[in-house]
């Protein structure tokens, strides 16, 4: 796909969203089914993923860790956004890799230390790109990728999560 094809693909959507902002509001949904033992299966667009305990919390490593899945979502979103932005601004990427890493202190998750926060302390996102783009083009590519990556922006800016339950 080249930049003109991308613009043609997105132009009617941009026009629609500009003229009717409510049409741009879409609720994405992920659903998990509590399984046997300590597990939860999540159906993605392509597969069923069974999440369970990380080995650092007692799991055997046979199921996906939800922390890994968060980092996978970030890497995937950043990679797709990078490719889209590169296409839009005419930067050719021959090959590339997006690496998302995060640091967790499992003392918080396991309740060993009430002073230790639960969750990632830091997440690092690294790009390894094979491109002939100059430094100015790369800076623009990175700036726009950060700006338009949904998962990155959500993690970077935070948001309120409303929790309900039923029984």
C-alpha positions as CSV (number, residue, x, y, z in Angstrom):
1,X,0.0,0.0,0.0
2,X,1.3,3.5,-0.8
3,X,0.4,6.8,0.7
4,X,-2.2,7.6,-1.9
5,X,-4.0,4.2,-1.4
6,X,-3.9,4.8,2.4
7,X,-5.4,8.3,2.0
8,X,-8.1,7.0,-0.4
9,X,-9.0,4.3,2.1
10,X,-9.2,6.7,5.0
11,X,-10.7,9.8,3.3
12,X,-14.3,8.7,3.5
13,X,-13.9,7.7,7.1
14,X,-12.3,11.0,8.0
15,X,-15.1,12.9,6.2
16,X,-17.8,10.9,8.0
17,X,-16.2,11.4,11.4
18,X,-15.8,15.1,10.8
19,X,-19.4,15.5,9.7
20,X,-20.8,13.2,12.3
21,X,-18.5,13.0,15.3
22,X,-20.8,10.4,17.1
23,X,-20.1,7.9,14.3
24,X,-16.5,7.9,15.3
25,X,-17.3,6.6,18.8
26,X,-16.9,2.8,18.8
27,X,-16.8,0.6,21.8
28,X,-14.1,-2.1,21.5
29,X,-14.6,-5.1,23.7
30,X,-12.5,-8.0,25.0
31,X,-14.1,-10.8,26.8
32,X,-12.6,-13.5,29.0
33,X,-14.1,-16.8,30.1
34,X,-13.0,-18.0,33.5
35,X,-11.6,-21.5,33.0
36,X,-10.5,-24.5,35.0
37,X,-7.9,-24.0,37.7
38,X,-6.6,-20.4,37.7
39,X,-7.1,-19.4,34.1
40,X,-9.1,-17.2,31.8
41,X,-9.4,-17.6,28.0
42,X,-9.6,-14.6,25.8
43,X,-10.7,-14.8,22.2
44,X,-8.8,-12.5,20.0
45,X,-9.7,-11.7,16.4
46,X,-7.7,-14.8,15.3
47,X,-7.3,-17.2,18.2
48,X,-8.3,-18.2,21.7
49,X,-5.8,-17.2,24.3
50,X,-5.8,-18.8,27.7
51,X,-4.3,-16.6,30.4
52,X,-3.1,-17.8,33.7
53,X,-0.6,-17.2,36.5
54,X,2.8,-16.0,35.6
55,X,5.6,-18.4,36.9
56,X,6.6,-15.6,39.3
57,X,3.2,-15.9,40.9
58,X,2.9,-19.7,40.9
59,X,2.0,-20.5,37.3
60,X,3.8,-23.2,35.3
61,X,4.3,-21.0,32.2
62,X,1.9,-23.0,30.0
63,X,-0.6,-20.1,29.7
64,X,-0.3,-16.5,28.6
65,X,0.5,-13.9,31.2
66,X,-1.8,-10.9,31.1
67,X,1.2,-8.6,31.6
68,X,2.8,-10.2,28.5
69,X,-0.5,-9.7,26.7
70,X,-0.5,-6.0,27.6
71,X,3.1,-5.6,26.2
72,X,2.1,-7.6,23.1
73,X,-0.8,-5.3,22.5
74,X,1.5,-2.3,22.9
75,X,4.0,-3.7,20.5
76,X,1.4,-4.7,18.0
77,X,-0.4,-1.3,18.1
78,X,2.9,0.6,17.8
79,X,4.0,-1.6,14.9
80,X,0.8,-1.1,13.0
81,X,0.8,2.6,13.7
82,X,4.4,2.9,12.7
83,X,3.7,1.3,9.3
84,X,0.7,3.4,8.7
85,X,2.5,6.6,9.5
86,X,5.5,5.6,7.5
87,X,3.2,4.9,4.5
88,X,1.4,8.2,5.0
89,X,4.6,10.3,5.1
90,X,6.4,8.4,2.4
91,X,9.1,6.7,4.6
92,X,10.1,3.3,3.4
93,X,10.8,0.7,6.1
94,X,12.7,-2.3,4.7
95,X,12.5,-4.2,8.0
96,X,11.7,-3.4,11.5
97,X,11.0,-4.7,15.0
98,X,9.1,-3.2,17.9
99,X,10.1,-4.3,21.4
100,X,8.0,-3.6,24.4
101,X,9.5,-4.4,27.8
102,X,8.1,-3.8,31.3
103,X,9.3,-4.1,34.8
104,X,7.1,-5.7,37.5
105,X,7.8,-6.2,41.2
106,X,5.7,-9.2,42.0
107,X,5.9,-8.4,45.8
108,X,3.0,-6.0,45.1
109,X,0.9,-8.5,43.1
110,X,1.3,-11.2,45.8
111,X,0.7,-8.9,48.7
112,X,4.1,-9.5,50.1
113,X,4.7,-5.7,50.5
114,X,1.9,-3.2,50.8
115,X,4.4,-0.4,49.9
116,X,5.2,-2.1,46.6
117,X,2.9,-1.0,43.8
118,X,0.9,-3.5,41.8
119,X,1.5,-3.2,38.1
120,X,4.3,-2.2,35.8
121,X,6.9,0.2,37.3
122,X,8.2,1.2,33.8
123,X,7.5,0.2,30.2
124,X,10.1,0.7,27.5
125,X,9.3,0.7,23.8
126,X,12.2,0.3,21.4
127,X,12.2,0.3,17.6
128,X,14.8,-1.4,15.4
129,X,14.3,-0.1,11.9
130,X,16.0,-0.8,8.6
131,X,15.3,2.4,6.6
132,X,17.0,5.0,4.5
133,X,15.1,7.7,6.3
134,X,17.2,10.6,7.5
135,X,17.2,11.8,11.1
136,X,14.5,14.4,10.5
137,X,12.2,11.9,8.9
138,X,12.8,9.4,11.7
139,X,12.0,12.0,14.3
140,X,8.7,12.8,12.5
141,X,7.9,9.1,12.2
142,X,8.5,8.5,15.9
143,X,6.6,11.6,17.0
144,X,3.5,10.7,14.9
145,X,3.7,7.0,15.8
146,X,3.5,8.0,19.5
147,X,0.8,10.5,18.8
148,X,-1.5,8.1,17.0
149,X,-0.8,4.8,18.8
150,X,-4.0,4.0,20.7
151,X,-2.4,1.6,23.3
152,X,0.6,3.9,23.8
153,X,-1.5,6.9,24.4
154,X,-3.9,5.0,26.7
155,X,-1.0,3.8,28.9
156,X,0.9,7.2,28.7
157,X,-2.1,9.3,29.7
158,X,-4.1,7.0,31.9
159,X,-7.8,7.0,32.2
160,X,-10.6,6.1,34.6
161,X,-11.8,2.5,34.5
162,X,-15.4,2.0,35.8
163,X,-15.8,-1.4,37.5
164,X,-19.2,-3.1,38.0
165,X,-20.2,-6.6,38.9
166,X,-23.2,-8.8,39.0
167,X,-23.9,-12.2,40.6
